[in-house]
């Protein structure tokens, strides 16, 4: 039993053709399905049919999906979410193209979270028999997979409780108002397994998206991504730089609609039995941008 990983991000964009240039040509994602007003993508090293859905009409996050290990997990999480006080709806197989049945939960943060147990398997670009280490003809950044999302909420502690108590996540990092057990949370970074974080929440307008991230291998790939962003006139928020929180190497940037993306590398291997790293507000700038130790206004005020 358990949540395996983030399966897909379903984002809204103002102009689908501009978005396709960004996610297809610059980020190098592979288009797997197209229909009027909507397009589906996957990274080259992702097995399932899609991990990014773009829908024309607005900005921000429509919903986010997480894959669970077994079909039986759905009923368990459904009951737990209802007991927590959340609105839960069943979703039928195919309601999301190529996705199994599951549940849709309105989170305390007002985001829509979908849990499902299966998606059509299409395979990676290098296959499973004697696979090469990457595809020969990568486009742009050549992002291998989507990794995590950071969402906004007006009650970070409640979001933390939901993911830990209902979905069996654990906090790898937190920003707390003090070191007391009953203090407030400014931010929390949560993992479902060994990844440094699968989802995170920071204080901000509920229901809003801060960013979703693509995994890269190392600092050299982060730098190369920055060079490609310069070539393609991508609006960069900050970076290349490094986080203190998660220790990840990063660039934040915006898609043409204004949704913030991230390329993320590094971080550390995590375990559920490890202590949580705690950051205090006076060290928040160092925690977010370890090298500069300074927050820009956009990072704390721009949400979609």
N, C-alpha and C positions, 0 to 999 in steps of 0.2 A: 504493500500500500504506500501511496505517497505521490506528491507532485514531483514530476520529473524535471520540468524546465519551462521557460517561457516558450510558447509555441508560435504565437503570431501577435503582431501589432496591426490594428486596423485604424488607419489615420485618415483624416479628412484633408483635402487639398483644394485650393481655389481654381487651379488650372491643371487638368490631368496631363496634357501634353508637356507642359513645363515640368511637372513632377516626374514624368517618365524619362525626360532627359537627365534629371538629377539622379534618380534611383537606378535607372537602367544604364546610362552612359557614364556618369561620374562615379557612382558607387559600384557599378558593375554587377548588379543583381540580375538574375535570369527571370524573364517573364514566363509564367506558367499558365496563365489564363487571362483573357481579356473579354470584357462585356461592356455594354454601354454604361459609361460613367464610373467604371471600376476596373482595376487591374491588379493582378496577383503576382508576387515575386518570391523568389527564394535565393539564398546565397549558394555558392558553388559547393560547399561542404555540408549542406543540409539535406537530410533524407526525405523529409516530408514535402508535400505538394507546395506549400507556401509558408512564408513567415512574415511577409509584409503585404497588407491589403491597402490600396489607396482608393479612396472614394471622392469623387468630385462634388464639391459643395460645402465650403466652409474651411475651417482649420481645426486642429486639435485631435484629440483621441476619441474615436467612436467606441472602441472597446479593445480589450486585450485578452488573449487566450493563453491558458496554461494547460499542458498535457499531463495527465495522471497515468499511473502505471497500469491500472486495471479498471475494467468497466465497473466492478463493484465499488470502487472508490467514490464514484459519483454519488451514490445514495448516502454514503457516510458523510461526505462533505456537505451534501444538501441538508441533512439533519443538523449538523453542527452549525452551519450558517444560519439556519432558521432559529435555532436556539440562541444564537448570538444576537438575533434581532434584525437580521438582514432580509430584504425581499429577494426571494429566489424563484426563478422560473425554469421549467424544463425546456430544452431545445431539442428539436428532432434532427435525426441524421439528414444531412443534405441542406439543412437550413442555412448553414455556412457551406459553400461548395467544397466538396472533398473531405468534410469534417464529420465525425461521428455525432451521435446524440450526446447530450451533456446537460449542464445547467448554466444559467446566467444569474450572477449574483450582483446586486447593487451594493457596492462596498460602502462602509461608513464615510469614505472619502468622496462618495457620489460617482465614482467611476464604475463602468460595467466590466465585470470580470467573467469570462467564460471558462469553464472546466470541461474538458473532453478527454476521451481515452484513445482515440484513433484518428488518423488522417491518411489519405491515400499516399502510398509510398511511391516516390518517383526516382529516388536514388541520387547520389552525388555525381558531380561531373567527372570524377576519376574512377568511379565504380568500386567493386569489392574484390575483384580478382587481380592480384599483382598491381595494386593501384599506384599511380604516381603521386608525388607529394603535393602537386597542385596542377590545375589545368594549364595546358600550353598557351591558350589564347585568352587570358584574362582581359577584361575590359576595365579601364579606369582603376579605381581603388581595388576592385576584385574582392569585396568583402565576403568572407566565408560563411558568416552567419550573424543573425541578430542575437544580442546577448542579454540586455536588461532594459528596464525603463525606470525613470524617476518621475513620480507623480506628486501633485500638490494636494494638501489637505489642511483643514483648520484644526485638526486634532491628530497630531502625529502619534501620540501615545495610543489612541484608540485603533489607528491603522496597524500599529505594531502588534497590539493585542490580538486583533483579528487574524493576522497572518500566522502568529505563533500559536494561538489557541485553536483556531479552526483548521488551518492548512498545514500545521506542523513545520513551519519555517522557524528559523532562529536568527537573532540579530548578530551580525558580525561587527557592526559599528553603530554608534549612536552619538548624536550631539545632544547633551542634556543641559538644562538650566542650572543644575547643581549636581553634586555627587550623591545626594540623598536618594533613597529608593523610591520615594513618592514624588520626585521632581517632575517637571514638564520635559517633553522631548521637542527639540527643534528639527531633528532629522533622524531617520533610522534606515539602515541598510540591511536587507534581509535575504537569507539564502535558504534554498530548499535542499541543498546537498553540499557539494564541495566547492562550488563557485563562490567567489568572494561576495557577490550579491546577484540575485535574480530579479529583485525589485527593490525600490527605495522610495521613501516619502520624505518630503520636506514641508515646512510650514509655508502655506500659500493658499490661494483661492481654491476651494474644493472643486473637484471635477476637472481640473486643468492638468495639462501635460507640461512637464519641464523638458524632458528629452527622452528619446529612445536611442539605444547604442548598438553599434556593430563591432564585433570582435575583430581585432587584427593580431598579428603574431608577436610583434616586438616594436621597439622604439624606431628602428629603421623603417618599418612599414607605416608607422604614425607620421614620420617626417615625409615620406613619399606621398602619403595622402594629402598632407598640407601643400606640397608642391602642386599636386593635381588640382586642389581647390583654387590655387592661384591661377592656374591655366584656364579653369572653367568659370572663373569669376564667382565662386561660391562665397557667400557672406560668412566670414569666420567670426565667432564670438570670442574665443580665446584659445591659445595654444599655438604650437605644441608645448605641453607642460606636463607636470605630474601632480597627482593627488597625494595628500597625506592620508586621508580617508581612503581605504582600499589599496593604496600605493599604486594605483593604475596610472598608465601614461595615456595622454588624452589630447584630442582637439574637439572643441565644440563648434558647431556650425549650423547654418539654417538652410532648410530646403526652400524652394521658391515661394511657398505659401507662408513661410515664417515659422514652421515647426522646427524646433531645435533637434538636431542629431548629434551623435557623438561617435567617434572612433576611439576604441578603448583597447589597450594591451596591458599585459602584466597583471598586476594584482597579486594576491597570494592564495594558496590552496587552503581551504578552510574545513573545519570539522564542527559538528554540532556540540561537542563537549568542550569546546574552547571558551575561554572568557571573552566577553564582548569588549571591544575597544571603546573607550568613552572619551569624548572630546568636550571641552568646555567652551562656552560662547566666546571668551576672550581669545581662543585659538582657532576659531572657525575659519578665518581666512587662510591660515596655514594648513588646516585640514582639507580645505577645498583645493587650493592652489599652493602646493607646498613650496615651490620655488619663489614665486612672486610674493606670497603671503599677503595678497591684496585681492579683494573681490571687486569686479567691475559691476556697474549698476545693472546692466542687462541680465547678468546671471541670477540676480535675486528678484528681478521685477518682471521679466518677460516670460509669460506662460501662454499656451494656446489651448 
